[in-house]
Amino acid sequence: MQSNTITKLATFTVSVACLLPNAATTGAAPTHPVIDDEALAREFVSGLATIVDQAGGEPGSAAINSREAARQLVAAAGRQVRLPPSPTLCTLRPEESLYEAVMPAVVVVGSIYKCNNCSDWHLGGMASGWLLADNGLVVTNHHVFGEDSGHRFGVMTADGAVFAVTEILAADEAGDAAIARIDPRGRRLPALPLGSQPACGDPVTVISHPAGRFYSLTKGVVSRFHREPNHAAAAANRQSAAGGGPAATAPSVWMSVTADFAVGSSGGPVFNADGEVVGMVSRTFASQAKRTHRRYGNFGSQMVFKDCVSLDTLLRLIDPAD
């Protein structure tokens, strides 16, 4: 695979064959990136397989497996990460579109595994994520690491570079968020800035990988903020109130948006109009209850609620001293 797709954060010059299969034949830089989904999926498997095979599969080697990820998620619960003092941030410039500005720091988070019938590595689950710091901090959903035993986890950037997930540093199961570390192999990676708290009605943009359709952009608005019952937190709070446990924990705040997303979008960043992250894709909920109105008949059409990890939850995973 040729590289480098992104020569500068401010100048989105694309030349990688898997992203732009027509670039070699036209001889001219296209005005927009053309995504080759199958080529990117193959590149992810090949790149992560090479990392795992070269490491020899020894305990503690590059690319944690699903069993180690599950253990680290428990150990990382309630922890916070410290950001580097001078991160390399993707900044939205007047001459750029939001898509061009932030795409270098939106990543694919996925896994590979070996079956019982051959010695090849196969593509496992694929989700979305984003770079929080240039030293290899990646944010995605807690549930993304819930693969079957034997899977190895990695991250792929928009230029096709693949990196091993080496450690999970902070985790919030109830809020469905986790921060992991990848081995950047000496590269300073572009990262995304965090924005301020959005309000209902504010425009938002989601960039994610729904159903393996990499780097899809959808738009909408913030629909609402809400809390939901968290039975584990509620039990801990009752114990704390009785003087027999740790400090009480408030249930997570969730943000709903109208921008579309689907399976594979998990972990995708939600941007404000300035290209700053104000949330993260998590899940959908379809309301399918049918009601009959005495005058207007049946109400059988469903409404899909699109819930996102809120900025509040993301900030809880970051050391406030930063």
C-alpha positions in Angstrom: 0.0 0.0 0.0 1.4 3.4 -0.9 1.6 6.2 1.6 1.2 9.0 2.8 -2.4 10.0 2.2 -2.3 13.1 4.4 0.7 15.3 3.9 -0.5 18.1 6.1 -3.4 18.6 8.5 -4.3 21.8 6.6 -3.9 20.3 3.1 -5.8 17.1 2.5 -3.8 15.7 -0.4 -4.8 12.1 -1.2 -2.8 9.5 -3.1 -3.2 6.2 -1.4 -4.6 3.5 -3.7 -7.0 1.9 -1.3 -8.7 5.2 -0.6 -8.6 6.6 -4.1 -8.4 3.8 -6.7 -8.8 6.4 -9.5 -5.9 8.6 -8.6 -3.2 6.5 -10.4 -5.2 6.4 -13.6 -6.2 10.1 -13.7 -2.8 11.5 -12.7 -4.5 14.4 -10.9 -5.3 14.9 -7.2 -9.1 14.4 -6.8 -11.1 17.0 -5.0 -12.6 14.6 -2.6 -11.5 11.2 -1.1 -13.0 8.1 -2.7 -13.2 5.3 -0.3 -12.5 1.7 -1.3 -14.2 -0.3 1.5 -12.9 -3.7 0.6 -9.4 -2.5 0.2 -9.4 -0.8 3.5 -10.8 -3.9 5.2 -8.0 -6.1 3.6 -5.4 -3.5 4.6 -6.6 -3.6 8.2 -6.4 -7.4 8.4 -3.0 -7.5 6.7 -1.5 -4.8 8.8 -2.6 -6.0 12.2 -1.7 -9.6 11.3 1.8 -8.5 10.5 2.1 -6.8 13.8 0.8 -9.8 15.8 2.9 -12.3 13.9 6.1 -10.3 14.3 5.5 -10.0 18.0 5.2 -13.8 18.2 2.0 -13.8 20.3 3.9 -13.6 23.6 2.1 -12.4 26.7 2.3 -8.6 26.9 3.2 -8.3 23.2 1.6 -5.9 20.8 -2.1 -6.1 20.1 -4.0 -7.2 23.3 -6.4 -10.1 22.9 -10.0 -10.1 24.0 -9.3 -11.9 27.3 -6.7 -9.3 28.3 -9.0 -6.5 27.1 -11.8 -7.8 29.4 -9.4 -7.9 32.4 -8.1 -4.4 31.6 -11.5 -2.9 31.3 -12.3 -3.9 34.8 -9.0 -2.7 36.1 -9.3 0.7 34.3 -12.8 1.4 35.6 -12.8 4.9 37.2 -9.3 5.8 36.1 -8.4 8.9 34.2 -5.8 9.7 31.6 -3.4 12.7 31.4 -3.1 14.3 28.1 0.3 15.5 26.6 1.0 19.2 27.1 1.1 20.1 23.3 -1.1 17.8 21.2 -1.2 17.9 17.4 -4.8 18.9 16.9 -6.9 18.8 13.7 -8.2 22.4 13.5 -11.0 23.5 11.2 -9.6 26.2 8.9 -11.7 28.6 6.8 -10.7 27.0 3.5 -11.4 23.4 4.7 -14.6 21.4 5.1 -15.2 19.7 8.4 -14.8 16.3 6.8 -11.3 17.2 5.4 -10.1 18.7 8.7 -11.1 15.9 11.1 -10.8 12.8 8.9 -7.1 12.2 9.7 -8.0 11.6 13.4 -11.1 9.4 12.9 -10.0 5.8 13.1 -11.3 2.3 12.5 -11.2 0.1 15.6 -11.4 -3.6 14.9 -10.1 -7.1 15.6 -8.7 -10.1 13.8 -8.9 -13.8 14.8 -7.9 -17.2 13.6 -10.6 -19.9 13.0 -10.2 -23.7 13.5 -10.1 -24.5 9.8 -7.0 -22.6 8.5 -4.0 -20.6 9.6 -5.2 -17.3 8.1 -6.2 -14.3 10.1 -9.8 -13.2 9.6 -11.6 -9.9 10.1 -13.5 -9.8 13.3 -15.7 -6.9 14.5 -15.2 -3.4 13.1 -16.2 -0.2 14.9 -15.2 3.5 15.0 -13.1 5.6 17.2 -11.0 8.8 17.3 -7.6 10.0 18.4 -7.6 12.1 21.6 -3.8 12.8 21.7 -0.9 12.6 19.4 0.9 10.0 21.5 -1.6 7.3 20.6 -4.6 7.7 22.9 -7.8 6.4 21.2 -11.3 6.8 22.4 -14.1 4.3 21.6 -17.0 2.5 23.2 -16.6 0.2 26.2 -18.6 -2.5 24.3 -16.3 -2.5 21.3 -13.8 -4.6 23.2 -16.4 -7.3 23.9 -15.3 -9.7 21.2 -15.1 -13.5 21.5 -12.0 -15.1 22.9 -8.9 -15.0 20.7 -9.5 -11.7 18.9 -6.6 -9.2 18.7 -7.4 -5.5 18.6 -6.0 -2.8 16.4 -6.6 0.7 15.0 -6.4 1.9 11.4 -6.1 5.6 10.4 -7.4 7.2 7.3 -4.1 6.8 5.5 -4.3 3.1 5.9 -1.7 2.8 8.7 -2.4 0.1 11.2 -1.5 0.1 14.9 -1.8 -2.3 17.7 -4.0 -1.6 20.7 -1.6 -2.2 23.6 -3.5 -1.2 26.7 -6.8 0.1 28.0 -6.2 3.0 30.3 -9.6 4.3 31.4 -13.1 2.8 31.2 -16.7 3.6 32.1 -19.0 0.7 31.4 -22.2 2.4 32.4 -21.3 5.4 30.2 -20.0 3.1 27.4 -16.7 4.8 27.0 -13.1 3.7 27.0 -9.7 5.2 26.3 -7.0 2.9 24.9 -3.4 3.3 24.0 -1.9 2.2 20.7 1.7 1.9 19.7 2.2 4.8 17.3 5.7 3.5 16.3 7.3 6.9 16.7 4.7 8.8 14.8 2.9 11.9 16.2 -0.7 11.4 15.2 -3.3 14.1 14.6 -5.8 14.3 17.4 -9.3 15.9 17.8 -10.0 18.8 20.2 -12.9 18.6 22.7 -15.6 21.2 22.5 -17.9 22.8 25.0 -21.3 21.4 26.1 -23.8 21.6 23.3 -27.5 22.6 23.6 -30.6 21.0 22.3 -31.1 22.0 18.7 -27.3 22.6 18.0 -26.1 21.1 14.7 -23.9 18.1 14.9 -22.0 15.9 12.5 -21.1 12.2 12.9 -18.2 10.6 11.0 -18.1 6.8 11.4 -18.0 3.4 9.7 -21.6 2.1 9.6 -21.9 -1.5 8.2 -18.3 -1.3 6.9 -18.9 1.8 4.9 -15.9 3.6 6.0 -15.8 7.4 6.7 -19.5 8.1 6.3 -20.7 11.6 7.2 -24.2 12.3 8.6 -25.7 15.4 10.0 -28.4 16.3 12.5 -29.1 18.2 15.7 -28.9 17.5 19.4 -32.3 16.0 20.3 -32.1 15.8 24.1 -30.1 14.9 27.1 -31.2 12.3 29.6 -30.3 9.9 32.4 -31.4 6.3 32.6 -31.6 3.8 35.4 -28.2 2.3 36.4 -28.9 -0.5 38.8 -25.3 -1.1 39.7 -24.8 2.6 40.4 -28.0 2.8 42.4 -27.0 -0.1 44.6 -23.6 1.5 45.2 -25.3 4.8 46.1 -27.6 3.1 48.6 -24.6 1.5 50.2 -22.7 4.8 50.3 -25.7 6.5 51.9 -25.8 3.9 54.6 -22.1 4.6 55.3 -20.8 1.3 54.0 -19.3 2.1 50.6 -17.5 4.5 48.3 -18.8 7.9 47.4 -22.1 8.0 45.5 -21.9 8.1 41.7 -24.5 9.9 39.6 -26.0 8.0 36.6 -24.4 8.8 33.3 -25.8 11.6 31.1 -26.7 10.6 27.6 -27.1 12.8 24.5 -29.5 11.9 21.7 -29.0 13.2 18.2 -30.9 13.0 14.9 -27.8 12.2 12.7 -28.0 8.7 11.3 -25.6 5.9 12.4 -25.7 2.1 12.5 -23.7 -1.0 13.5 -20.1 -0.2 13.0 -20.6 3.4 14.0 -20.0 2.6 17.6 -17.2 5.0 18.9 -17.7 7.5 16.1 -17.1 11.1 17.2 -19.9 13.6 17.2 -18.7 17.1 16.1 -20.0 20.6 16.6 -19.9 23.2 13.8 -16.3 24.0 14.7 -15.0 20.4 14.3 -14.7 19.8 18.0 -15.8 16.6 19.7 -19.0 17.0 21.8 -20.0 13.3 22.1 -19.6 9.8 20.7 -21.9 7.3 19.0 -23.1 4.5 21.3 -26.4 2.8 20.4 -29.9 3.0 18.9 -33.3 2.2 20.4 -36.3 1.7 18.2 -39.8 2.5 19.5 -42.2 0.0 17.9 -45.2 0.2 20.1 -48.5 0.3 18.2 -51.4 2.4 19.4 -54.9 2.9 18.0 -56.4 6.4 18.2 -60.2 6.5 18.1 -60.1 9.2 15.4 -56.8 8.9 13.5 -56.3 5.1 13.5 -53.2 3.1 14.1 -49.8 4.5 15.0 -47.4 1.7 13.9 -44.4 3.5 12.5 -41.3 3.4 14.6 -39.0 6.1 15.8 -35.3 5.4 16.3 -33.6 7.1 19.1 -29.8 7.6 18.5 -28.0 7.7 21.9 -24.5 9.1 22.2 -21.9 9.1 25.0 -22.1 12.7 26.4 -19.3 15.1 26.8 -19.8 14.8 30.5 -18.9 11.1 30.4 -15.9 11.7 28.2 -14.5 14.4 30.5 -14.8 12.0 33.5 -12.1 9.9 31.8 -9.6 12.7 31.5 -7.5 14.1 34.3 -9.0 17.6 35.1 -5.6 19.0 35.7 -5.2 19.0 31.9 
